[in-house]
Amino acid sequence: MAIGGIEVATIGFVFIFVGLVLLAFWLWMLVDCLKRPDEKFAIGGNNAKLIWILVIIFTGFIGALLYYFLIKRKIKDTEEMTG
């Protein structure tokens, strides 16, 4: 069956592919957060790592995206500037 000239199976494969990409990104950010030393979290004190782990787990892709821009990318940029 076609909807607007596009096969329904093709739309399904696109959704599955996008879902797998989002899942891979989420897992990548979760693993990065788990491996990152506690002192690399600039704000949040002793519980910053735990808070970020919970944010990533409970908010899914949105939390992973926030982690990427607020922690991972920010630290990477500062390391490049100093190193």
Secondary structure as UniProt FT lines:
FT   STRAND          2..3
FT   TURN            4..5
FT   STRAND          6..7
FT   HELIX           8..35
FT   HELIX           38..40
FT   HELIX           45..47
FT   HELIX           48..59
FT   HELIX           61..67
FT   HELIX           68..72
FT   HELIX           73..82
//
